[in-house]
Amino acid sequence: MLSEQQQKRRQLGDVLLSEGRITRSQLNEALFRQKKEMRPLGEILLSMKAVTEKDLDDYFRHHIGLGFMIVRPADIDLELLLEFPRAFCLIHRAIPLDRADGVLKVAVSSVARKAMAEMLEHRFGMQVELILSSEDSILNAINTCCPIVSDAASGSQLLGNRLVSAGVIDSKQLRAALEIQQSSGLRLGEILISNSYCTEEALLEVYAEDLYLPFVRLSRDNVDPEAGRLYPYSEAREHGIAPLNYYNNILTCALPFDFNYEDLRRLEARFPMMKVNYVMATREDIDETIRFLYFRQVA
């Protein structure tokens, strides 16, 4: 029996084939490459120049109700991007495009981001329109545009202002922390916590909201030992990422405030056929969860 992902992949290929937009040999080559590269079929066909953006836009609008486009840096409203942390864009493989007439347009690499759209609608108080795009083009736009934005307002400044607005720290503490950061290169969160300007929990409540991720307090009741069998202890310990549960082909993991994005990419590459969801938790809770999951190896 074909998985849901395989059925969707064949449906795309069959539709494009039946409409005469691709040939049988092009479809066979794309399916062969897809098995090796673990990339969406549409992206592979696009890279082969077998289809155009319009071909994919027509298909996705008709079958799932979302448009498709290749995101280019020129498509990004840099002023709008100031309101989105780079970490948000990287974790969700998403980038805001523009905001007009009460509609916020966001490019995403997966239809699974609909839950994120609901959170954005709640945060911005307007309709959110998701537009599918290739992951490569989104990442290229992030890497191109975020450094431009950071010249105007660094991610640390944005987070700091949010913490001040939330009453977690005051403006004097933020200025002191930013001065320390300039000379030390440490992350803002690490400086705030080590200098007792705020607690890790208070920081995470704001930071998790900025990243549109849940902040949870971990206990043995919400951890499935089966998840620990999927993710090696050595990587969980090294990267400080705790697998929490595995259900319906979705692996949920807990991240600390100082997570490294490259560690997430490596984790996701390990499970190319799974969806990986994230929550945020305190370092203490994550360490305790890792000890619980891998107690035989820790001992």
C-alpha positions as CSV (number, residue, x, y, z in Angstrom):
1,M,0.0,0.0,0.0
2,L,1.3,3.5,-0.9
3,S,1.9,6.0,1.8
4,E,0.0,9.3,1.8
5,Q,3.2,11.1,0.6
6,Q,3.7,8.6,-2.2
7,Q,0.1,8.9,-3.3
8,K,0.4,12.7,-3.5
9,R,3.7,12.4,-5.4
10,R,2.1,10.1,-8.0
11,Q,-1.0,12.3,-8.2
12,L,1.1,15.3,-9.1
13,G,3.0,13.2,-11.7
14,D,-0.1,11.6,-13.1
15,V,-1.9,14.9,-13.5
16,L,1.0,16.6,-15.2
17,L,1.4,13.6,-17.5
18,S,-2.3,13.4,-18.4
19,E,-2.4,17.2,-19.2
20,G,0.6,16.8,-21.5
21,R,2.9,19.0,-19.4
22,I,5.5,16.3,-19.0
23,T,6.4,13.1,-20.8
24,R,6.5,9.6,-19.3
25,S,10.3,9.6,-19.5
26,Q,10.6,12.9,-17.7
27,L,8.3,11.5,-14.9
28,N,10.3,8.3,-14.6
29,E,13.5,10.2,-14.4
30,A,12.1,12.6,-11.8
31,L,10.7,9.7,-9.7
32,F,14.1,8.0,-9.8
33,R,15.9,11.2,-8.7
34,Q,13.3,11.7,-6.0
35,K,14.2,8.4,-4.3
36,K,17.9,9.4,-4.2
37,E,17.5,13.1,-3.3
38,M,14.5,12.9,-1.0
39,R,13.1,16.1,-2.5
40,P,9.5,17.0,-3.5
41,L,8.7,15.8,-7.0
42,G,7.6,19.3,-8.1
43,E,11.0,20.8,-7.2
44,I,12.8,18.1,-9.1
45,L,10.7,18.6,-12.2
46,L,11.3,22.3,-11.9
47,S,15.1,21.8,-11.7
48,M,14.9,19.5,-14.8
49,K,13.1,22.4,-16.6
50,A,10.3,19.8,-17.3
51,V,7.7,22.2,-15.8
52,T,7.3,25.9,-15.2
53,E,6.3,27.8,-12.1
54,K,2.8,28.3,-13.7
55,D,2.4,24.5,-14.2
56,L,3.0,23.9,-10.5
57,D,0.9,26.9,-9.5
58,D,-2.0,25.6,-11.6
59,Y,-1.8,22.2,-10.0
60,F,-1.5,23.3,-6.4
61,R,-4.2,25.9,-6.7
62,H,-6.6,23.3,-8.2
63,H,-5.8,20.4,-5.9
64,I,-4.9,21.9,-2.5
65,G,-6.0,25.6,-2.8
66,L,-2.6,27.1,-2.4
67,G,-0.6,29.0,-5.1
68,F,3.1,28.2,-6.0
69,M,6.0,30.5,-6.7
70,I,9.8,30.5,-6.6
71,V,10.7,33.1,-4.0
72,R,13.3,35.6,-5.0
73,P,14.9,38.2,-2.8
74,A,13.1,41.0,-4.7
75,D,9.8,39.5,-3.6
76,I,10.5,40.2,0.1
77,D,9.2,43.3,1.9
78,L,12.3,44.0,4.1
79,E,10.3,46.2,6.5
80,L,7.9,43.3,7.1
81,L,10.8,40.9,7.5
82,L,12.0,43.0,10.5
83,E,9.0,41.6,12.5
84,F,10.1,37.9,11.9
85,P,13.2,36.5,13.7
86,R,15.6,34.7,11.3
87,A,15.2,31.6,13.5
88,F,11.5,31.6,12.8
89,C,12.1,31.6,9.1
90,L,14.7,28.8,9.3
91,I,12.7,26.5,11.6
92,H,9.5,26.8,9.7
93,R,11.1,27.1,6.2
94,A,8.9,30.1,5.7
95,I,9.4,33.8,4.9
96,P,6.9,36.7,4.8
97,L,6.4,38.2,1.4
98,D,4.2,41.3,1.9
99,R,1.2,42.7,3.8
100,A,-1.5,44.5,2.0
101,D,-5.3,45.0,2.1
102,G,-5.6,43.1,5.3
103,V,-3.7,40.0,4.0
104,L,-0.3,38.7,5.1
105,K,1.3,36.6,2.5
106,V,3.9,34.0,3.6
107,A,5.8,31.6,1.4
108,V,6.2,28.1,2.9
109,S,7.8,24.9,1.8
110,S,5.1,22.5,3.1
111,V,1.3,22.5,3.3
112,A,1.9,21.2,6.9
113,R,2.4,24.9,8.0
114,K,-1.3,25.6,8.2
115,A,-1.2,25.5,12.0
116,M,1.5,28.2,11.9
117,A,-0.8,30.3,9.7
118,E,-3.4,30.2,12.4
119,M,-0.9,31.5,15.0
120,L,0.1,34.2,12.6
121,E,-3.5,35.3,12.1
122,H,-3.9,35.5,15.9
123,R,-0.7,37.5,16.3
124,F,-1.2,40.0,13.4
125,G,-5.0,40.1,13.5
126,M,-5.4,39.6,9.7
127,Q,-5.9,36.9,7.1
128,V,-2.8,34.9,6.3
129,E,-2.3,33.5,2.7
130,L,0.2,30.7,2.4
131,I,2.0,30.3,-0.9
132,L,4.0,27.1,-1.6
133,S,7.6,27.5,-2.7
134,S,10.7,25.4,-3.0
135,E,12.7,25.0,0.2
136,D,15.9,26.0,-1.7
137,S,14.4,29.3,-2.9
138,I,13.1,30.1,0.6
139,L,16.5,29.4,2.2
140,N,18.2,31.5,-0.4
141,A,15.8,34.4,0.3
142,I,16.4,34.0,4.0
143,N,20.2,33.9,3.6
144,T,20.1,36.9,1.3
145,C,17.5,39.1,3.0
146,C,18.1,38.5,6.7
147,P,21.6,39.9,6.7
148,I,20.3,43.1,5.0
149,V,17.6,43.4,7.7
150,S,20.1,42.7,10.5
151,D,22.0,45.8,9.4
152,A,18.9,47.8,10.5
153,A,18.0,45.8,13.6
154,S,19.7,42.8,14.9
155,G,17.9,39.7,16.0
156,S,19.2,40.4,19.5
157,Q,17.7,43.9,19.5
158,L,14.4,42.6,18.3
159,L,14.2,39.9,21.0
160,G,15.5,42.4,23.6
161,N,12.7,44.9,22.7
162,R,10.1,42.1,23.0
163,L,11.5,41.2,26.4
164,V,11.3,44.8,27.5
165,S,7.7,45.1,26.2
166,A,6.8,41.9,28.1
167,G,8.2,43.3,31.3
168,V,10.8,40.5,31.5
169,I,13.8,42.9,31.6
170,D,14.1,46.7,31.6
171,S,15.7,48.9,29.0
172,K,18.8,49.5,31.2
173,Q,19.4,45.7,31.4
174,L,19.0,45.4,27.7
175,R,21.6,48.1,26.9
176,A,24.0,46.4,29.3
177,A,23.4,43.0,27.8
178,L,23.9,44.3,24.3
179,E,27.2,45.9,25.3
180,I,28.4,42.6,26.7
181,Q,27.3,40.8,23.6
182,Q,29.3,43.2,21.4
183,S,32.6,42.4,23.2
184,S,31.9,38.7,24.0
185,G,29.9,37.4,21.0
186,L,27.7,35.5,23.3
187,R,24.0,35.0,22.6
188,L,21.7,37.6,24.2
189,G,19.7,34.9,26.1
190,E,22.8,33.5,27.6
191,I,23.9,36.9,28.8
192,L,20.6,37.8,30.3
193,I,20.3,34.5,32.2
194,S,24.0,34.4,33.4
195,N,23.7,37.9,34.7
196,S,20.4,37.1,36.5
197,Y,18.5,39.7,34.4
198,C,15.8,37.2,33.8
199,T,15.1,33.5,34.3
200,E,15.3,31.0,31.5
201,E,11.6,30.2,31.8
202,A,10.6,33.9,31.4
203,L,13.0,34.2,28.4
204,L,11.5,31.1,26.8
205,E,7.9,32.3,27.2
206,V,8.7,35.3,25.0
207,Y,11.2,33.6,22.6
208,A,9.0,30.6,21.9
209,E,6.1,32.9,21.1
210,D,8.3,34.8,18.6
211,L,9.2,31.5,16.9
212,Y,5.6,30.3,16.9
213,L,6.6,27.3,18.9
214,P,5.0,25.9,22.1
215,F,6.9,26.4,25.4
216,V,6.3,23.3,27.6
217,R,7.4,22.0,31.0
218,L,8.6,18.5,30.5
219,S,7.8,15.5,32.7
220,R,7.8,11.8,32.3
221,D,4.1,11.9,31.6
222,N,4.6,13.6,28.3
223,V,7.6,11.7,27.1
224,D,7.4,8.5,25.1
225,P,10.4,6.1,25.5
226,E,9.9,4.9,21.9
227,A,11.1,8.3,20.7
228,G,14.5,7.7,22.4
229,R,15.0,4.6,20.3
230,L,14.8,6.6,17.2
231,Y,17.3,9.3,18.0
232,P,20.8,8.3,19.2
233,Y,21.9,9.3,22.8
234,S,25.2,10.7,21.5
235,E,23.4,13.3,19.4
236,A,20.7,14.1,22.0
237,R,23.5,14.8,24.5
238,E,25.8,16.7,22.2
239,H,23.1,18.9,20.7
240,G,20.8,19.2,23.7
241,I,17.8,18.1,21.8
242,A,15.3,15.7,23.5
243,P,13.0,13.5,21.4
244,L,9.6,13.5,23.2
245,N,7.2,11.3,21.2
246,Y,6.6,9.7,17.9
247,Y,3.1,9.3,16.5
248,N,1.6,9.1,13.1
249,N,5.0,9.5,11.4
250,I,5.6,12.8,13.4
251,L,8.6,13.1,15.7
252,T,8.3,15.8,18.3
253,C,11.5,17.2,19.9
254,A,12.3,19.7,22.6
255,L,14.8,22.5,21.9
256,P,16.7,24.7,24.4
257,F,16.8,28.5,23.9
258,D,20.3,28.3,22.5
259,F,19.7,25.7,19.9
260,N,21.8,25.6,16.7
261,Y,19.9,25.6,13.4
262,E,22.4,23.3,11.8
263,D,21.7,20.6,14.4
264,L,18.0,20.8,13.4
265,R,19.0,20.3,9.7
266,R,21.1,17.2,10.6
267,L,18.2,15.8,12.7
268,E,15.7,16.3,9.9
269,A,18.1,14.8,7.4
270,R,18.2,11.7,9.6
271,F,14.5,11.3,9.2
272,P,13.7,12.4,5.6
273,M,10.4,10.5,5.5
274,M,9.1,11.9,8.8
275,K,7.7,15.2,9.8
276,V,9.7,16.8,12.7
277,N,7.9,19.1,15.1
278,Y,9.5,21.3,17.8
279,V,8.7,22.6,21.2
280,M,10.9,24.7,23.5
281,A,11.8,23.7,27.0
282,T,14.3,24.7,29.7
283,R,17.7,23.2,29.6
284,E,17.1,21.6,33.0
285,D,14.0,19.9,31.7
286,I,15.7,18.7,28.5
287,D,18.7,17.3,30.4
288,E,16.4,15.4,32.8
289,T,14.4,14.0,29.8
290,I,17.6,12.8,28.1
291,R,18.6,11.1,31.4
292,F,15.2,9.4,31.6
293,L,15.1,8.3,27.9
294,Y,18.7,7.0,27.8
295,F,19.2,6.0,31.5
296,R,21.0,2.7,30.6
297,Q,23.5,4.6,28.5
298,V,23.9,7.5,31.0
299,A,24.7,5.0,33.7
